[in-house]
Amino acid sequence: MDVKQYRMIQYGAGATGKFALRSILTHPQLELIGLGVHSDARVGVDAGAICRMPLTGVLASNDLPALLDLKADCVLFMPWDPYAGDVSDPTTHSGQLFETLCRFLESGKNVIASAPNSLVYAPHLGAFTMDRLEAACRNGGASFLYGGISPGFASDRLVLALTQCSARIDTIHVREIMNYANYGDRDTIMGLYGFGMEAGAFDPSGILESFQRGLGGSVAMIADALKVSLDRIQMEFDHALSPHNVEIAAGLVRKGTIAAEVIRAKGIVGGEPRIVAEHVTRIDDNAAPDWPQFGGDGKEGYQIEVRGAPAMKVDFELGAFGRNPMADAGWAVGGHLTNSVIGLCEAEQGVRTFMDLPLALAAHRMTV
């Protein structure tokens, strides 16, 4: 029996994209036909060499018009975008990526994106974004889906899966607990996040705006899925200082400067926080010891608490059984996106969410 093949383009092959690339190349129903990169050093490099796989004959390219002309079923859109900026503003990095994404849709290709990070739940961003996406889908006869790990799975899709057991829900609380010491992007770690800065010198408004789109989108998605009307989404920020000097991949964090942050999106219903998503980030496990911890020995992951009937608490650990947490986060994103390809390609055109797509099972992923 013949198995249907889906022709794939991947746009972006950085730290996370490499994992998705391997996930395409190891899936029997996915065929890589194009790879878009942004680094000049990677232009002309075989896709297999980029992700430590056998050579494929598909060479990396920065020729966007040529990629748009390829006859592909789906694009994994995975460029670098830590900022979750305003996609309606074409002068921002996120806005420029958004227009490129829409061009892929208009060229007749379905798109599954892990960036721009603002797009975790497009209806949360308002009429302009939804109208632009829907028009691009309509013009190309294509569909769009955002996917990831958090947001894009742990802080929304996994939460909604748990609520299938709920007869009553009082509150939902989900948090990501991570250590970013090994994250080498200085502009993100010491710029957007402000790690290593004096507390009085750091303005958190930028990161709050970023997380209002991303983490706030997860809260809005959960509320819409559960038919809950939110009064508003309230954003909060707190920080803690380093008890000593610590060297991280992005540079030196001096004693007394910012070494831990919590960013919180609260879905307010009837004046009370009922759906809460928070991001607890450290660059040193000794910072903010009284804040939530995932566990000892540097464990990282996600905690979900659903209070009601039944009451549920789930710990989703990345890097279990001694594996590298950051690498497993990359595998999670790559697996999630590639496992979602067939469902999106077979869906009706338009902006799709987890609420109107089938469960993306890990077909063909069992080792033999």
MARLUMMI-130684 format. One record per residue (C-alpha): residue number from 1; residue in three letters; chain; z, x, y. Coordinates in Angstrom, 3 decimals. Example, Ala and Ser with C-alpha at 12.3 -4.5 7.8 and 13.67 -1.06 7.14 Angstrom:
BEGIN
> i|aa|ch|pz|px|py
> 1|ALA|A|7.800|12.300|-4.500
> 2|SER|A|7.140|13.670|-1.060
//
This chain:
BEGIN
> i|aa|ch|pz|px|py
> 1|MET|A|0.000|0.000|0.000
> 2|ASP|A|-1.065|1.417|3.364
> 3|VAL|A|1.667|1.774|5.984
> 4|LYS|A|0.707|1.122|9.597
> 5|GLN|A|0.643|4.206|11.810
> 6|TYR|A|1.652|4.306|15.468
> 7|ARG|A|0.082|6.899|17.755
> 8|MET|A|2.696|8.550|19.954
> 9|ILE|A|2.888|10.479|23.211
> 10|GLN|A|6.102|12.146|24.247
> 11|TYR|A|6.569|12.844|27.957
> 12|GLY|A|9.327|15.426|28.424
> 13|ALA|A|10.561|17.916|25.844
> 14|GLY|A|13.754|19.338|27.300
> 15|ALA|A|17.223|19.617|25.815
> 16|THR|A|17.205|16.029|24.530
> 17|GLY|A|13.464|15.582|24.195
> 18|LYS|A|13.273|18.292|21.535
> 19|PHE|A|15.357|16.129|19.225
> 20|ALA|A|13.101|13.126|19.780
> 21|LEU|A|10.073|15.312|19.106
> 22|ARG|A|11.485|16.288|15.731
> 23|SER|A|12.237|12.615|15.043
> 24|ILE|A|8.603|11.696|15.685
> 25|LEU|A|7.273|14.498|13.497
> 26|THR|A|9.520|13.540|10.580
> 27|HIS|A|8.761|9.791|10.627
> 28|PRO|A|5.947|8.800|8.251
> 29|GLN|A|4.717|5.963|10.490
> 30|LEU|A|4.609|7.926|13.743
> 31|GLU|A|1.757|10.271|14.665
> 32|LEU|A|2.141|12.596|17.649
> 33|ILE|A|-1.108|12.825|19.627
> 34|GLY|A|0.115|14.064|23.015
> 35|LEU|A|2.998|15.941|24.622
> 36|GLY|A|3.684|16.095|28.343
> 37|VAL|A|5.851|18.900|29.755
> 38|HIS|A|6.939|19.988|33.213
> 39|SER|A|7.558|23.691|32.621
> 40|ASP|A|4.486|25.867|33.168
> 41|ALA|A|5.805|28.217|30.488
> 42|ARG|A|5.388|25.480|27.877
> 43|VAL|A|1.854|24.430|28.752
> 44|GLY|A|-0.370|25.219|25.779
> 45|VAL|A|2.544|25.659|23.362
> 46|ASP|A|2.313|23.754|20.089
> 47|ALA|A|4.689|20.789|19.844
> 48|GLY|A|6.036|22.069|16.552
> 49|ALA|A|6.973|25.430|18.063
> 50|ILE|A|8.893|23.686|20.864
> 51|CYS|A|11.155|21.862|18.409
> 52|ARG|A|11.236|24.486|15.616
> 53|MET|A|8.953|22.571|13.298
> 54|PRO|A|5.667|23.555|11.609
> 55|LEU|A|2.677|23.726|13.950
> 56|THR|A|1.054|20.368|14.654
> 57|GLY|A|-2.134|21.173|16.554
> 58|VAL|A|-0.800|19.102|19.496
> 59|LEU|A|-0.450|21.382|22.516
> 60|ALA|A|1.896|20.670|25.416
> 61|SER|A|0.169|19.678|28.647
> 62|ASN|A|1.044|18.981|32.273
> 63|ASP|A|-2.243|17.117|32.812
> 64|LEU|A|-0.970|13.596|33.497
> 65|PRO|A|-4.430|11.964|33.882
> 66|ALA|A|-5.439|13.347|30.485
> 67|LEU|A|-2.267|11.974|28.894
> 68|LEU|A|-2.881|8.588|30.501
> 69|ASP|A|-6.387|8.541|29.001
> 70|LEU|A|-5.166|9.086|25.429
> 71|LYS|A|-5.306|6.025|23.173
> 72|ALA|A|-1.670|5.790|22.126
> 73|ASP|A|0.507|2.924|20.955
> 74|CYS|A|3.750|4.148|22.508
> 75|VAL|A|5.155|6.740|24.896
> 76|LEU|A|8.634|8.195|24.621
> 77|PHE|A|9.374|8.784|28.304
> 78|MET|A|12.052|11.475|28.413
> 79|PRO|A|11.839|13.611|31.578
> 80|TRP|A|14.917|15.197|33.134
> 81|ASP|A|16.768|12.766|35.425
> 82|PRO|A|20.549|13.119|35.677
> 83|TYR|A|20.787|11.322|39.008
> 84|ALA|A|20.066|7.666|38.178
> 85|GLY|A|18.587|7.367|41.639
> 86|ASP|A|17.026|4.401|43.423
> 87|VAL|A|13.762|3.796|41.580
> 88|SER|A|12.503|1.595|44.417
> 89|ASP|A|12.463|4.650|46.726
> 90|PRO|A|9.326|6.731|46.017
> 91|THR|A|10.785|9.721|47.868
> 92|THR|A|13.488|10.232|45.227
> 93|HIS|A|13.080|12.062|41.924
> 94|SER|A|13.957|8.868|40.044
> 95|GLY|A|11.499|6.837|42.112
> 96|GLN|A|8.655|9.245|41.359
> 97|LEU|A|9.438|9.150|37.644
> 98|PHE|A|9.484|5.358|37.795
> 99|GLU|A|5.947|5.264|39.177
> 100|THR|A|4.752|7.630|36.436
> 101|LEU|A|6.386|5.394|33.832
> 102|CYS|A|4.622|2.358|35.292
> 103|ARG|A|1.289|4.191|35.150
> 104|PHE|A|1.773|4.706|31.417
> 105|LEU|A|2.435|0.974|31.012
> 106|GLU|A|-0.625|0.105|33.096
> 107|SER|A|-2.747|2.375|30.885
> 108|GLY|A|-1.984|0.082|27.940
> 109|LYS|A|0.823|2.006|26.278
> 110|ASN|A|4.216|0.638|25.317
> 111|VAL|A|7.015|2.773|26.770
> 112|ILE|A|10.496|3.534|25.475
> 113|ALA|A|12.402|5.468|28.121
> 114|SER|A|15.604|7.459|28.337
> 115|ALA|A|14.859|8.077|32.037
> 116|PRO|A|15.044|7.239|34.880
> 117|ASN|A|18.652|6.618|33.934
> 118|SER|A|18.834|3.740|36.411
> 119|LEU|A|16.713|1.595|34.093
> 120|VAL|A|19.339|1.008|31.389
> 121|TYR|A|19.218|-2.703|32.281
> 122|ALA|A|16.353|-3.378|34.645
> 123|PRO|A|17.451|-6.932|35.629
> 124|HIS|A|20.574|-5.338|37.146
> 125|LEU|A|18.400|-3.498|39.694
> 126|GLY|A|16.969|-6.578|41.358
> 127|ALA|A|13.632|-8.264|41.951
> 128|PHE|A|11.596|-5.265|43.118
> 129|THR|A|12.195|-3.228|39.973
> 130|MET|A|11.682|-6.150|37.595
> 131|ASP|A|8.541|-7.299|39.413
> 132|ARG|A|7.065|-3.788|39.339
> 133|LEU|A|7.838|-3.324|35.640
> 134|GLU|A|6.591|-6.770|34.643
> 135|ALA|A|3.380|-6.293|36.650
> 136|ALA|A|2.771|-2.926|34.979
> 137|CYS|A|3.375|-4.466|31.551
> 138|ARG|A|1.077|-7.381|32.346
> 139|ASN|A|-1.711|-5.161|33.665
> 140|GLY|A|-1.585|-2.962|30.589
> 141|GLY|A|-0.695|-5.585|27.992
> 142|ALA|A|2.339|-3.448|27.144
> 143|SER|A|6.109|-3.623|26.697
> 144|PHE|A|9.005|-1.572|28.064
> 145|LEU|A|12.441|-0.702|26.647
> 146|TYR|A|15.216|1.599|27.822
> 147|GLY|A|17.257|3.371|25.158
> 148|GLY|A|19.711|6.234|24.909
> 149|ILE|A|23.237|6.930|23.745
> 150|SER|A|25.448|6.123|26.754
> 151|PRO|A|24.318|4.073|28.502
> 152|GLY|A|21.677|2.615|26.260
> 153|PHE|A|23.659|2.259|23.020
> 154|ALA|A|27.382|3.085|22.819
> 155|SER|A|28.352|1.354|26.070
> 156|ASP|A|26.220|-1.746|25.538
> 157|ARG|A|24.224|-2.229|22.303
> 158|LEU|A|27.077|-1.171|20.019
> 159|VAL|A|29.518|-3.311|21.998
> 160|LEU|A|27.288|-6.345|21.589
> 161|ALA|A|26.987|-5.703|17.849
> 162|LEU|A|30.789|-5.799|17.532
> 163|THR|A|30.971|-9.128|19.364
> 164|GLN|A|29.012|-10.756|16.551
> 165|CYS|A|32.438|-11.020|14.876
> 166|SER|A|34.170|-12.556|17.904
> 167|ALA|A|35.497|-16.098|18.014
> 168|ARG|A|37.269|-15.380|21.322
> 169|ILE|A|36.931|-12.487|23.757
> 170|ASP|A|39.599|-11.751|26.336
> 171|THR|A|38.533|-8.307|27.528
> 172|ILE|A|36.094|-5.547|26.606
> 173|HIS|A|36.807|-1.911|27.414
> 174|VAL|A|34.445|0.913|26.491
> 175|ARG|A|34.777|4.554|27.493
> 176|GLU|A|32.889|7.791|26.996
> 177|ILE|A|35.100|10.879|26.664
> 178|MET|A|33.192|14.140|26.993
> 179|ASN|A|33.616|17.799|27.922
> 180|TYR|A|30.736|19.150|30.027
> 181|ALA|A|31.771|22.818|29.939
> 182|ASN|A|28.623|23.772|28.020
> 183|TYR|A|26.251|21.803|30.253
> 184|GLY|A|24.388|24.512|32.152
> 185|ASP|A|22.744|22.506|34.951
> 186|ARG|A|24.643|23.750|38.008
> 187|ASP|A|23.064|21.200|40.379
> 188|THR|A|24.362|18.346|38.233
> 189|ILE|A|27.775|19.724|37.267
> 190|MET|A|28.766|21.333|40.554
> 191|GLY|A|26.589|19.175|42.791
> 192|LEU|A|26.406|15.542|41.667
> 193|TYR|A|29.735|15.677|39.798
> 194|GLY|A|31.463|18.083|42.148
> 195|PHE|A|33.246|20.122|39.479
> 196|GLY|A|34.678|23.302|40.950
> 197|MET|A|34.832|21.820|44.457
> 198|GLU|A|37.901|21.290|46.622
> 199|ALA|A|38.919|17.646|46.327
> 200|GLY|A|38.724|17.106|50.083
> 201|ALA|A|35.218|18.542|50.245
> 202|PHE|A|33.692|16.286|47.599
> 203|ASP|A|32.165|12.944|48.563
> 204|PRO|A|32.030|10.742|45.416
> 205|SER|A|29.707|8.146|46.964
> 206|GLY|A|26.629|9.727|45.373
> 207|ILE|A|27.988|9.721|41.847
> 208|LEU|A|29.382|6.198|42.308
> 209|GLU|A|25.935|4.957|43.352
> 210|SER|A|24.418|6.708|40.328
> 211|PHE|A|26.908|5.212|37.892
> 212|GLN|A|26.704|1.786|39.510
> 213|ARG|A|23.106|1.679|38.306
> 214|GLY|A|23.673|3.237|34.878
> 215|LEU|A|27.176|2.314|33.727
> 216|GLY|A|27.116|-0.813|35.874
> 217|GLY|A|23.902|-1.780|34.099
> 218|SER|A|25.740|-1.687|30.767
> 219|VAL|A|28.415|-4.012|32.144
> 220|ALA|A|25.763|-6.376|33.505
> 221|MET|A|23.917|-6.362|30.166
> 222|ILE|A|27.063|-7.253|28.221
> 223|ALA|A|27.906|-10.033|30.674
> 224|ASP|A|24.408|-11.535|30.486
> 225|ALA|A|24.367|-11.353|26.686
> 226|LEU|A|27.742|-13.106|26.478
> 227|LYS|A|26.748|-15.708|29.115
> 228|VAL|A|29.486|-14.567|31.492
> 229|SER|A|29.054|-14.868|35.271
> 230|LEU|A|30.453|-11.818|37.033
> 231|ASP|A|32.034|-12.091|40.459
> 232|ARG|A|30.961|-8.510|41.078
> 233|ILE|A|30.895|-5.037|39.531
> 234|GLN|A|33.581|-2.892|41.104
> 235|MET|A|33.142|0.887|41.001
> 236|GLU|A|36.113|3.288|40.951
> 237|PHE|A|36.477|7.072|40.965
> 238|ASP|A|39.411|9.388|40.303
> 239|HIS|A|39.712|13.123|39.764
> 240|ALA|A|42.123|15.762|38.494
> 241|LEU|A|42.389|19.445|39.341
> 242|SER|A|42.127|22.495|37.155
> 243|PRO|A|45.457|24.082|36.152
> 244|HIS|A|43.785|27.523|36.006
> 245|ASN|A|40.519|29.359|36.545
> 246|VAL|A|37.960|28.475|33.872
> 247|GLU|A|34.452|29.827|33.321
> 248|ILE|A|31.908|27.212|32.218
> 249|ALA|A|28.165|27.360|31.645
> 250|ALA|A|27.451|26.245|35.226
> 251|GLY|A|29.802|28.809|36.827
> 252|LEU|A|33.430|29.465|37.713
> 253|VAL|A|35.809|26.548|38.281
> 254|ARG|A|38.804|27.872|40.187
> 255|LYS|A|42.374|26.723|39.818
> 256|GLY|A|43.126|23.736|42.045
> 257|THR|A|39.519|22.485|42.183
> 258|ILE|A|38.026|19.428|40.465
> 259|ALA|A|38.039|19.794|36.671
> 260|ALA|A|38.151|16.190|35.424
> 261|GLU|A|36.788|12.866|36.616
> 262|VAL|A|36.891|9.248|35.591
> 263|ILE|A|34.186|6.891|36.849
> 264|ARG|A|34.743|3.241|36.107
> 265|ALA|A|32.557|0.115|36.344
> 266|LYS|A|34.643|-3.062|36.261
> 267|GLY|A|33.023|-6.416|35.626
> 268|ILE|A|35.233|-8.823|37.556
> 269|VAL|A|35.537|-12.426|36.371
> 270|GLY|A|37.884|-14.828|38.157
> 271|GLY|A|39.379|-11.920|40.073
> 272|GLU|A|40.269|-9.978|36.895
> 273|PRO|A|38.540|-7.013|35.216
> 274|ARG|A|37.160|-8.438|31.981
> 275|ILE|A|34.336|-6.029|31.043
> 276|VAL|A|35.151|-2.402|31.838
> 277|ALA|A|33.048|0.684|31.137
> 278|GLU|A|34.286|4.118|32.084
> 279|HIS|A|33.168|7.698|31.832
> 280|VAL|A|35.954|10.269|31.331
> 281|THR|A|34.544|13.735|31.862
> 282|ARG|A|36.287|17.100|31.756
> 283|ILE|A|35.138|20.683|31.945
> 284|ASP|A|38.452|21.820|30.428
> 285|ASP|A|40.362|19.965|27.722
> 286|ASN|A|43.627|20.978|29.439
> 287|ALA|A|42.733|19.081|32.606
> 288|ALA|A|44.182|15.574|33.118
> 289|PRO|A|46.180|15.596|29.855
> 290|ASP|A|47.531|12.102|30.574
> 291|TRP|A|44.034|10.589|30.737
> 292|PRO|A|42.449|9.079|27.604
> 293|GLN|A|41.642|11.620|24.910
> 294|PHE|A|39.302|11.083|22.005
> 295|GLY|A|41.320|13.266|19.709
> 296|GLY|A|42.400|16.833|19.156
> 297|ASP|A|40.305|19.916|18.483
> 298|GLY|A|37.768|19.172|21.196
> 299|LYS|A|36.525|15.920|19.703
> 300|GLU|A|34.221|13.837|21.854
> 301|GLY|A|32.746|10.376|21.676
> 302|TYR|A|33.158|6.730|22.587
> 303|GLN|A|35.999|4.245|22.321
> 304|ILE|A|35.421|0.488|22.257
> 305|GLU|A|38.258|-2.029|22.527
> 306|VAL|A|37.625|-5.756|22.209
> 307|ARG|A|40.734|-7.840|22.768
> 308|GLY|A|40.605|-11.400|21.498
> 309|ALA|A|40.199|-12.961|18.077
> 310|PRO|A|39.692|-10.757|16.220
> 311|ALA|A|41.017|-7.757|18.136
> 312|MET|A|38.904|-4.681|17.429
> 313|LYS|A|39.061|-0.990|18.241
> 314|VAL|A|36.278|1.392|17.270
> 315|ASP|A|36.053|5.167|17.716
> 316|PHE|A|32.499|6.510|17.606
> 317|GLU|A|32.788|10.276|17.273
> 318|LEU|A|29.921|12.599|18.114
> 319|GLY|A|29.878|15.868|16.214
> 320|ALA|A|31.912|14.579|13.286
> 321|PHE|A|32.455|16.741|10.208
> 322|GLY|A|32.348|19.941|12.240
> 323|ARG|A|28.941|19.394|13.865
> 324|ASN|A|28.101|20.214|17.498
> 325|PRO|A|28.820|17.148|19.702
> 326|MET|A|26.105|17.888|22.281
> 327|ALA|A|23.514|18.479|19.558
> 328|ASP|A|24.512|15.243|17.853
> 329|ALA|A|24.147|13.413|21.167
> 330|GLY|A|20.574|14.709|21.288
> 331|TRP|A|19.939|13.596|17.724
> 332|ALA|A|21.375|10.165|18.577
> 333|VAL|A|19.006|9.660|21.507
> 334|GLY|A|15.999|10.907|19.557
> 335|GLY|A|16.832|8.755|16.568
> 336|HIS|A|17.496|5.664|18.643
> 337|LEU|A|14.221|5.926|20.561
> 338|THR|A|11.972|6.703|17.610
> 339|ASN|A|13.594|4.064|15.384
> 340|SER|A|12.859|1.518|18.149
> 341|VAL|A|9.120|2.259|18.345
> 342|ILE|A|7.854|-0.194|15.745
> 343|GLY|A|9.953|-3.104|17.020
> 344|LEU|A|8.753|-2.597|20.592
> 345|CYS|A|5.101|-2.126|19.613
> 346|GLU|A|5.184|-5.395|17.691
> 347|ALA|A|7.049|-7.307|20.432
> 348|GLU|A|5.591|-9.574|23.083
> 349|GLN|A|4.527|-7.781|26.244
> 350|GLY|A|6.956|-7.377|29.118
> 351|VAL|A|10.367|-5.900|29.828
> 352|ARG|A|12.385|-6.040|26.635
> 353|THR|A|16.109|-5.539|25.996
> 354|PHE|A|18.355|-5.312|22.948
> 355|MET|A|18.858|-9.057|23.167
> 356|ASP|A|15.256|-9.921|22.275
> 357|LEU|A|14.265|-7.154|19.862
> 358|PRO|A|15.054|-6.809|16.161
> 359|LEU|A|17.709|-4.360|15.020
> 360|ALA|A|16.209|-0.869|15.072
> 361|LEU|A|16.995|0.306|11.572
> 362|ALA|A|16.700|3.929|10.465
> 363|ALA|A|13.831|3.253|8.066
> 364|HIS|A|12.566|6.372|6.242
> 365|ARG|A|15.564|8.406|7.444
> 366|MET|A|17.528|8.667|4.180
> 367|THR|A|17.292|12.205|2.825
> 368|VAL|A|15.647|12.540|-0.577
//
